[in-house]
Amino acid sequence: MRLSRFIGMLMEHMMRYGDFLWSVVVLLAIPLSVAGQQDKGGVVRVFSCEVNGRPVFSDTLPKECYGRAWVKKINGVTVYREEAQPTSDESARRREQAYQQEEARKEAARQKRQNDALWERYPSLEALDQRRDREIAEFDKAIGELRVDEERFVARCKGLDDETKALKGKAVPADLRRAINYADEELAQARVAIERKINERDILRQRFDADRRQYLEITSFGSASGSRKN
């Protein structure tokens, strides 16, 4: 009882004279308080936390410490530490950090798969260039053949047009109209096919250019060999 009354007087003086006496209260109150909290085996247990910058302590967890960071000490040695419950903003920030870390992990794994696949396709930069030139040449050949068809269809359309002009205003026979329509369709289809092949060739060239840049990058930084080992 005397101990409690003494601590109460100290607290009253602290409140009266300000925060200056707080350090004195802490230094005196903690040892005096725990002195009366020893069990029969001489073990001293202290639970403590900080509320508004000031310590709160007891031989059992104080209610003021609920939801806050607190520690448990036995004979002055910390045996347990509880972290404070995060606020909603802190929880959201932690979730965002976890999400960013997971996305970075996925991106690293994706990049590694790409590097491995690149090494599988091209054992050397020379092999990459040779394959690019070979596949581009195949597209050039196909486009050239389509150009020949286009020229043939253009010549056919011109010949049919000449036949139509030779009629000099007379009615165009049905078979000539059908031939003209068919020739126009063939010419249009040939030009569409040429355009498609050109686009495919351009996409292929862009893909090889991207592969070549990546190949040079992973080779320059030495990550390619590491990627093959992992």
VENZI-V760301 format. One record per backbone hydrogen bond with DSSP energy under -1.0 kcal/mol. CO is the residue of the C=O (numbers start at 0). NH is the residue of the N-H. If there is no record, write none. Layout:
# VENZI-V760301
co = <CO:CO>
nh = <NH:NH>
This chain:
# VENZI-V760301
co = <0:1:2:3:4:5:6:7:8:9:10:11:12:13:17:18:20:21:22:23:24:25:27:28:29:30:32:33:38:42:43:45:46:47:48:50:53:55:57:61:62:64:66:69:70:71:71:72:73:76:79:81:86:87:88:89:90:91:92:93:94:95:96:97:98:99:100:101:102:103:104:105:106:107:108:109:110:111:112:113:114:115:116:117:123:124:125:126:127:128:129:130:131:132:133:134:135:136:137:138:139:140:141:142:143:144:145:146:147:148:149:150:151:152:153:154:155:156:157:158:159:160:161:164:166:172:173:174:175:176:177:178:179:180:181:182:183:184:185:186:187:188:189:190:191:192:193:194:195:196:197:198:199:200:201:202:203:204:205:206:207:208:209:210:211:212:213:214:215:216:217:222:223:224:225>
nh = <4:5:6:7:8:9:10:11:12:13:14:15:16:17:20:21:24:25:26:27:28:29:31:32:33:34:35:36:41:38:74:72:57:70:55:53:50:48:46:64:65:67:84:81:47:78:79:45:76:73:71:69:90:91:92:93:94:95:96:97:98:99:100:101:102:103:104:105:106:107:108:109:110:111:112:113:114:115:116:117:118:119:120:121:127:128:129:130:131:132:133:134:135:136:137:138:139:140:141:142:143:144:145:146:147:148:149:150:151:152:153:154:155:156:157:158:159:160:161:162:163:164:165:167:169:176:177:178:179:180:181:182:183:184:185:186:187:188:189:190:191:192:193:194:195:196:197:198:199:200:201:202:203:204:205:206:207:208:209:210:211:212:213:214:215:216:217:218:219:220:223:226:227:228:229>
